[in-house]
């Protein structure tokens, strides 16, 4: 865990330097007009209002229907909104396709690899994950996990059992109803709160409460 945590700490120091050269970003310039993303963010804030630090997983129901733009868009919006938070702000987005920790192009979001990369079995260990989230939450107010599909990935299912809530991605006119039902059943099985469902089609997000 120490190597993973140290890499994120190094990237975080770069993020602080980069933000100093991006005036006006705290106003959410460029993303404030994305009403669906604002609604998604408000839903997360409302459903997890009692959480000072939030860990949220975003997963498609089935393989091939993932949409990384949902997690990245939400992370950028949250980062801009929370830039002046009394808790210190800080948004960390962990993704399967990240090989190292780095700062996103917008300067307010840190990107890092999702636990379980390269077959790391610690991602299946709830005790390891709980401690890892605790350490990361000392610095970041919001941690988003952009995971593989829920029904096809044991890692996604293991992660879901340790987070504050899960948002399911359903691709309009493609995700079959029985697959969505199975994804919801898996969440219930591991005791993961369903925060809501995002219907994606042509980058148009519609949020429904879980």
C-alpha positions as CSV (number, residue, x, y, z in Angstrom):
1,X,0.0,0.0,0.0
2,X,2.9,2.4,0.7
3,X,4.1,2.4,-2.9
4,X,0.6,3.2,-4.2
5,X,0.1,5.9,-1.6
6,X,3.5,7.5,-2.1
7,X,2.8,7.8,-5.9
8,X,-0.5,9.6,-5.2
9,X,1.2,12.0,-2.8
10,X,3.8,12.9,-5.4
11,X,1.1,13.6,-7.9
12,X,-0.8,15.7,-5.4
13,X,2.2,18.0,-4.9
14,X,2.2,18.6,-8.7
15,X,-1.5,19.3,-8.6
16,X,-1.1,22.1,-6.1
17,X,1.6,23.7,-8.3
18,X,-0.5,23.4,-11.4
19,X,-3.6,25.0,-9.8
20,X,-1.7,28.1,-9.1
21,X,-1.5,28.8,-12.8
22,X,-5.2,28.2,-13.5
23,X,-7.1,31.3,-12.2
24,X,-10.9,31.1,-12.5
25,X,-11.1,27.4,-12.4
26,X,-12.8,27.3,-9.0
27,X,-15.9,28.9,-10.7
28,X,-16.3,25.7,-12.8
29,X,-15.5,27.5,-16.1
30,X,-16.3,25.2,-19.1
31,X,-18.4,22.7,-17.2
32,X,-20.8,24.9,-15.3
33,X,-23.2,24.8,-18.2
34,X,-23.5,21.0,-18.1
35,X,-26.8,20.7,-16.3
36,X,-27.0,16.9,-16.3
37,X,-23.6,16.7,-14.5
38,X,-24.7,19.3,-12.0
39,X,-27.7,17.1,-11.2
40,X,-25.5,14.1,-10.9
41,X,-23.3,15.9,-8.5
42,X,-26.2,17.3,-6.4
43,X,-27.6,13.7,-6.2
44,X,-24.3,12.5,-4.7
45,X,-24.2,15.4,-2.3
46,X,-27.8,14.9,-1.2
47,X,-27.6,11.1,-0.8
48,X,-24.3,11.3,1.1
49,X,-24.9,14.5,3.0
50,X,-23.8,12.9,6.3
51,X,-20.4,11.9,4.9
52,X,-17.5,14.4,5.4
53,X,-15.4,12.4,2.9
54,X,-17.1,10.5,0.1
55,X,-16.0,7.4,-1.8
56,X,-18.2,6.7,-4.8
57,X,-18.0,3.9,-7.4
58,X,-19.2,4.3,-11.0
59,X,-19.8,1.1,-12.9
60,X,-21.6,0.0,-16.0
61,X,-23.9,-2.9,-15.6
62,X,-22.2,-5.1,-18.2
63,X,-19.0,-5.3,-20.2
64,X,-18.8,-3.0,-23.2
65,X,-21.1,-0.3,-21.9
66,X,-18.7,1.6,-19.8
67,X,-18.5,5.4,-20.3
68,X,-15.3,6.9,-18.7
69,X,-16.6,10.4,-19.5
70,X,-19.2,10.2,-16.7
71,X,-16.6,9.7,-14.0
72,X,-14.2,12.2,-15.5
73,X,-16.9,14.8,-16.0
74,X,-18.2,14.4,-12.5
75,X,-14.7,14.6,-11.0
76,X,-13.8,17.8,-12.9
77,X,-17.1,19.4,-11.8
78,X,-16.7,18.4,-8.2
79,X,-13.1,19.5,-8.2
80,X,-14.0,23.0,-9.4
81,X,-16.9,23.3,-6.9
82,X,-14.9,22.1,-3.9
83,X,-11.8,24.2,-4.6
84,X,-12.7,26.5,-1.7
85,X,-14.1,23.8,0.6
86,X,-13.2,24.2,4.4
87,X,-12.3,20.5,4.4
88,X,-9.5,21.2,1.9
89,X,-11.3,19.9,-1.2
90,X,-9.4,17.4,-3.3
91,X,-10.8,15.0,-5.9
92,X,-9.2,11.8,-6.7
93,X,-10.3,9.7,-9.7
94,X,-9.0,6.1,-9.8
95,X,-9.3,4.4,-13.2
96,X,-8.4,1.0,-14.7
97,X,-6.5,2.5,-17.6
98,X,-4.2,4.7,-15.5
99,X,-0.7,3.2,-15.1
100,X,0.6,5.9,-12.8
101,X,-0.6,8.8,-10.6
102,X,-0.8,12.1,-12.4
103,X,-2.7,15.4,-12.6
104,X,-5.7,15.7,-15.0
105,X,-5.5,18.4,-17.6
106,X,-7.9,20.7,-15.7
107,X,-5.5,20.9,-12.8
108,X,-8.0,20.1,-10.0
109,X,-8.4,16.4,-10.3
110,X,-5.8,13.8,-9.5
111,X,-5.8,10.6,-11.5
112,X,-4.4,7.3,-10.3
113,X,-4.6,3.5,-10.9
114,X,-7.5,1.5,-9.5
115,X,-6.6,-1.2,-7.0
116,X,-6.4,-4.5,-8.7
117,X,-4.3,-3.4,-11.6
118,X,-2.1,-6.2,-13.0
119,X,-3.9,-8.8,-10.9
120,X,-3.1,-7.3,-7.5
121,X,-5.1,-9.6,-5.2
122,X,-5.3,-6.9,-2.5
123,X,-8.2,-5.4,-4.4
124,X,-10.3,-8.4,-3.3
125,X,-9.3,-7.8,0.4
126,X,-11.9,-5.6,2.2
127,X,-9.6,-5.0,5.1
128,X,-6.8,-3.7,2.8
129,X,-9.3,-1.5,0.9
130,X,-10.8,0.0,4.0
131,X,-7.4,1.0,5.2
132,X,-6.5,2.3,1.8
133,X,-9.6,4.5,1.6
134,X,-8.9,5.8,5.1
135,X,-5.5,6.9,4.1
136,X,-6.6,8.5,0.9
137,X,-9.5,10.3,2.6
138,X,-7.1,12.1,4.8
139,X,-6.2,14.3,1.8
140,X,-9.1,14.0,-0.6
141,X,-12.7,15.0,0.0
142,X,-14.1,12.9,-2.9
143,X,-12.7,9.7,-4.2
144,X,-14.3,8.4,-7.4
145,X,-13.7,4.9,-8.7
146,X,-14.2,4.3,-12.4
147,X,-14.4,0.5,-12.4
148,X,-15.0,-2.3,-14.9
149,X,-18.6,-3.5,-15.3
150,X,-20.2,-4.8,-12.2
151,X,-21.5,-8.1,-13.6
152,X,-18.3,-9.1,-15.3
153,X,-15.6,-8.0,-12.8
154,X,-14.9,-9.6,-9.3
155,X,-12.8,-6.5,-8.6
156,X,-15.7,-4.2,-9.2
157,X,-17.9,-6.2,-6.9
158,X,-15.2,-6.3,-4.2
159,X,-14.7,-2.6,-4.4
160,X,-18.5,-2.0,-4.2
161,X,-18.6,-3.6,-0.8
162,X,-16.3,-1.0,0.7
163,X,-17.5,2.3,-0.8
164,X,-20.1,4.8,0.4
165,X,-22.3,4.4,-2.7
166,X,-22.5,3.2,-6.3
167,X,-23.8,4.8,-9.4
168,X,-24.8,2.4,-12.2
169,X,-24.4,3.3,-15.9
170,X,-27.1,2.1,-18.2
171,X,-26.7,2.7,-21.9
172,X,-30.1,3.7,-23.3
173,X,-31.6,1.3,-25.8
174,X,-28.7,-1.2,-25.2
175,X,-28.5,-2.4,-21.6
176,X,-31.0,-5.2,-21.2
177,X,-33.4,-5.1,-18.2
178,X,-32.3,-8.5,-16.8
179,X,-28.7,-7.3,-16.8
180,X,-29.5,-4.1,-14.9
181,X,-31.5,-6.2,-12.4
182,X,-28.6,-8.5,-11.9
183,X,-26.3,-5.6,-11.3
184,X,-28.7,-4.2,-8.7
185,X,-28.9,-7.7,-7.1
186,X,-25.1,-7.9,-6.8
187,X,-25.0,-4.5,-5.1
188,X,-27.6,-5.7,-2.6
189,X,-25.6,-8.9,-2.1
190,X,-22.5,-7.0,-1.0
191,X,-24.4,-4.4,0.9
192,X,-23.5,-1.5,-1.4
193,X,-25.9,1.5,-1.4
194,X,-27.2,2.3,-4.9
195,X,-27.0,6.1,-5.2
196,X,-28.7,6.2,-8.6
197,X,-28.6,5.3,-12.2
198,X,-27.1,7.3,-15.1
199,X,-28.7,6.7,-18.5
200,X,-26.1,7.5,-21.2
201,X,-26.6,8.1,-24.8
202,X,-24.7,10.6,-27.0
203,X,-23.1,12.0,-23.8
204,X,-26.6,12.9,-22.4
205,X,-26.8,11.9,-18.8
206,X,-30.1,11.5,-16.9
207,X,-29.9,10.7,-13.2
208,X,-32.5,8.6,-11.4
209,X,-32.5,8.0,-7.7
210,X,-31.7,4.5,-6.6
